[in-house]
Amino acid sequence: MLIEYLLRRLSLLLFMVVTLTIFTFSLNYLFPGDVLTNFSGQVNTNYTQTQALVEKYRIDESLLVQYGAFLARIATGDWGISLSSGLNVFEHVTRLFPATLELCVYALCVAVLLGIPAGIIASAYHRRWPDRVINSLTLMGFSIPIFWLALLLIMVFCLGLGLFPMSGRIGLLYEIQPVSNFILVDIIIQGFPYHGLAFFDALRHLALPTIVLAMYPTTVLVRFTRDSMLQVLEQNYIKTARAKGLNRRQLILHHALRNALLPVIKQIGLQFSTLITLAMVTEVIFSWPGIGRWLIDSIYQRDYPAIQGGLLAVSMFVILANMLAEFSHTLFDPLSRNQAYGKV
C-alpha cells in the first residue's frame, strides 16, 4: 500500500516537473527579443558564434528537439548567461538560494515555536480570555501586510531606537568566507571569528526579516492547531478519559496532542513553501541578498535568462517542499493514504 501510494505521488511529481519545464521553455518564445538571446543570454555575437549557438540550442530544429536539448542543459547546470552580470544563471542560483533558504528556515522555526503552543493554549482555554486574546492577536497578524509590517519595524527599531540594522546579512566590518552560504553556519565553521561579534551581528541582521517573514505562518499555525485540538477534544475517547478524572493537562499532553498534531505536520510543510514566495517581498525591503531579491531585480532589468532560472529554481523548490510535506504527513498518519482516495 505504501509503495503504491509513493508511486502515485512520484508520478504526480514528475507530471508537475514536466509541466514546469515546458512552461519555462516556452518563455523563450513568449519574451520579447531574439529567441537565441533569450536561450543563451549572449548578445552582440558574430556570425561564427551565432552559428555555434544555433547548433547548441537546436534553434533550426523542431520544438520537441529544442525542448529535449533544454532539459539536457538544465540537468547539466547550463542555464544560460545573465544579461545584467554576464555570469552563469546557475551560479547565481546556487550562490543566492541558501540565503533565502536560511531566512525561511529560521522564520519557520519561529512560527512553529510560537504558533503551535499558542494554538494549544487557545484550545485548552476555549471561549475564555486566553483564547480571545490569542484569536485577536492572530487576526491582527493575519490582516497586516508583511510589507507594511516590515516598514513599521524598520521605522521603530532601526531608525527610531537604532537596535537593529535595516539591510544586509552582516556588517561591512566583518569578513566571512562563504563555505555553505548559510551565514550563521559559516561563522560557526570558522570558529566564531572576531571574538563572536560577527555571530551576534549576523543575528541582529536576521532578527527583523525573520520576524516579518514568520508573521503569516505563525498566525496560520495558531488557527490550524487550535481548530485541530478542538476537533480532537470532542472525540469520544477524550470524553471517556475526562470522565475517568483526568485533568486538562493530562488530556492534552497524553491523549489529544499526538493526534491533533498530525494534520499540523502537513501544514508546516505547506507553510514552508509559502515562505519562499513571501521571502521575495521581505528580501527587497531588507536588501537581503537572496534569490527573491535577485529575481525581482532581474524582472526590472528585463534579464530574461535570469527570470527563467529564478522561476525554475523557486517553482521546483515549492513543488519539492509540498511533496515532502505530503510524504511526512503520510508517514506519520497512514490512514490518510486511504482517505485521500476514498477508501476506509
N, C-alpha and C positions, 0 to 999 in steps of 0.2 A: 504493500500500500504506500509506504513512504517512497520507494523507488519510483512508483508510478506518478506520485504527486510531484517529485522533483523533476521528472522528465517533462511533465506538463509545464512546470514553471520555467524550466530551461528553454523549452520551445517558445514560450511567450517572450522570454528574454531575447532569444535570437530574432524573433519577429520584430521586436521594438528596436533592436540594434540595426537590423537591416533597413527598417523604415527611417531611422535617424540618419544613416549613411546616405540613403537615397535623397533625403531632403537636403543634406549638406552638399552632396554632389550637384544637385540641381541649382544651388545658389550661384554656382559659377556662371550659369546661363541667365539667372534672374538679375544678378547685379549688373549695373551699367558698366560700360567699358569693354575692353577686349577680353575675350574668353581665355586666351592663353595667359594674359596678365593676371586674371583672377585665379587661374590654376597655380601659376608659378610664383607670382609676386615680383617678377622681374620686368623692368621697363627699360626702354631705350636699348634694346638688343640689336645687334647687326644681323645680317642675313644668315650667317653660319650658326649663330646662337639661336636664332628663331627656328631654323630647321631642326636643330638638335632638340629644342623644347617641344616642337610639334611631334617629333618621333617619340620623345619620352612620355608625353601626356596623351599620345594617340589621338590628337585632335582631328586628323584626317580619316579616322575610322569611325565605326558605329558607336552609338551611345553606350551600348552594352559593353563593348570592349573598353571604352573610356572609363566606365564605372568599375570594371574589373581592375584596371590599372590604378584607379583611385583607391580601391581597397588595399591593393598591394602596397601603395605608398603610405597609407595610413598605418598599416601593420609594421612597416619598417621605420616609422618616425619621420618620413619625408612629408611634412605638412605644408610645404611652400615657404616662401620668404616674406617677411613682414614688409609692407611698403614703407612704413614710417621708420623702422630701425634697421632694416636690411639684414636682420638675423633670422634664423630658422624659427618658425612659429612653434614647433615642438619644444625648442629650447626655452622659449618664453613660458610655455605652459608648465613644463617641469620645474622651472625656477619659481614661478609665481603661485602655482596651485597650493604648495604647502602652507603659504601664509594664510590663504583663505581657509584651508582645512584646519589649521591651528586655531584660528578665530572661531570657527564653527564648533570645534570640539569643546573649547572652553565655554562657549555660550550654552551648548547642550548640557554640559556638566552643571552649570549654574541653574539651568532650567529644571533639571532632574532633582537637584538637591533642594531647591525651593518649591517646585511645583507639586511633587508627589507628597511630601509631608503636609503642605498646606491643604491639598485635596483630602488627605486622610483626616486632618483636624476638622475641616469643614463638614465632612460626612459624620464624624463622631459627635459633633455638636449641631446636628441638623436642626435648622429653624431656630437656633439660639444665636446669641450675639457673636460668637466666633465665626459662625457660618455666614452671618450677614456682613461682617467686616471683610472677610476673605472674598466673598462674592462681589462686594462693592469695589474692592481694590482690583479684583480680576477684571471686572467690567471696565474700569478706568484704563488699566493696562492694555486691554484688548482694543479699546477705542482710540488710543493715542497713536498717531502715525509715527513710525520709527524715525523718519527724517526730522519731524518736529521735536521729538524727544531728544535726538542727538544734538540738535542746535540749542535746545534748552540746557542740556547738561554742559555743553561747551561754554555757554554764556555764564553759567553759575560757577562751575567747578574749575574751569580753565581761565576764563577772562576775569571773573569776579574774585574767586578765592585763590586761584593760582595753585591748586592742589595737584592737578593732572596736566600733562601735555596734551595738545589738541591735534597732533598729527604724527604719523610715522610709527615705527615699531620699536625704535631705541634711539637714544640721544646721539648727536653727532660726536660727542666726546669719546664714545666707546666704539671700538673696532672689533667686531666679532666675525670670525671667519665662518662662512656658511658651510656646514657639513651636511646636516639633514634639512636645512632651510626652515626648521622649526626653531624660532629664536631662543626659547627657553631651553630646549634640548641642546642646542649648540653651546649655550652658555654653560650648562652642566657638563657637557663633554669636555670643554676646555678648562674645567676646574675652577669655575666661578672667578674669572679674571676681574681685575680692578677691586679686589677685596669684597666681592659680592655686590658692589654698587651697580654693576651692569645688569645683574639679575633683578634687583629692585627697580631699576629704571625701566626695564622691559615690562615688569608687572604694572608699573604706573601707566605705561603706554597701552597696555592691554585692558585696563580696568573699564574705561568708558565705552570703547567699542563692544566689549563683551556684555556689559550691562544693557546697552541698547539692543544688541542682537538677541539677547536672551529674553527680552520682554515678551515677545509674541509667543514663543514656545512655552514659556512659563505659564502664561495665562491659559493656554490650551491644555497643558498637562494638569493644571489645577482643576479645571472644569471636568476634564475627562476622568481623572482619578476620583473626584467627588461623585460623579454620576455612576461610575463603576462600583465604588464602595457602597453606595446607597442601594444599588441593584442587588449586590451580594448580601447585604444585611437584611434584605427582605426574603431571602431563601428560607426554606423550611428547616434546614439543618442549623442555621443560625438561631432561629426561634427556639429550636429544641435545646441548643446549648444555653441560650438565655434562660430558659425555663429550669435548667439544672442549677442555676445560681451563679453562672459566670458573670464577672463584671465586664464593663465596656472595654477595658484594656485587654483582657484575655480574649474576648470575642474578636477584636480587631487583629491582634498580633498572631494568634494561634489558629484562627479559623477563617476570617474574612480576607485578610490581606493577601494571602497567596493566590487565591482565585481572582481577586479584584485586580491584581497587577498583571494578569495575563493579557488582557486587551491593551493595557498601558504600554507593555513592551513593544507591541507593534506600532503604537502611536509615537513612541520615542524615535523609532527608525524613520517614520514618515516626517517627523518634525526636523530630523537632521537633513533630509533632502530639501525641506523648505528653507532651512537656514542658508543653503548655498545661494538661493536666489535673493534672499533678504540681505545677504552679505554684500551684494553689489552696491546697494544704496549706502550701507554703512561704510564700506571701503572708500567711496567717493567723498563722503563727508569728513572722515577722519584721515584722508590721504593714506590709507592702509595699502601697502604695495602688494595687493593680491590680484588674482585673475579677474575678479569682478571689475575693479577699477580699470585694469588694462583693457578689458573687453569694451567698457563704455568709452574709454579714450579712443579705442580703435573705431568705434562707431562714429564718433565726432570727426575723426581723421579720414574716414572712408577707407580704412585699411581692410580691404575685403578678405585677403587670405587670413589675417588675424581674426576677423569676425567669424569666419568658418571654423578656425581652430578652437577659438574660445567657446563657441557654441557647441562644437562637438565634445569638448572636454567636460563642460558643465553638464550637458544633457546626459552624457554617458555616466557621469558620476551620480546624477539623480536617479537614473534607471537602476544602477547597481545598488544604491542605498535603499531604494524601495524593495528590490528583490531580497536584499539581505534582511530587511525588516520582516518581510513575509516569511523567509526561512526560519528566522529566530522565533517568530510567533508560532509557527507550526511545530518547531522542535519542543517548545515548552507546553503547547496545547495541541496534542494530536487530534483531538476531536474536531478542530477547525478544518482539518483536511476533508472530513466528510461533510461538514456543514457547508463548505464552500461549493459543493457540487450537489446539494440537495439530498444527501444521504443521512441516515440516522444511525 
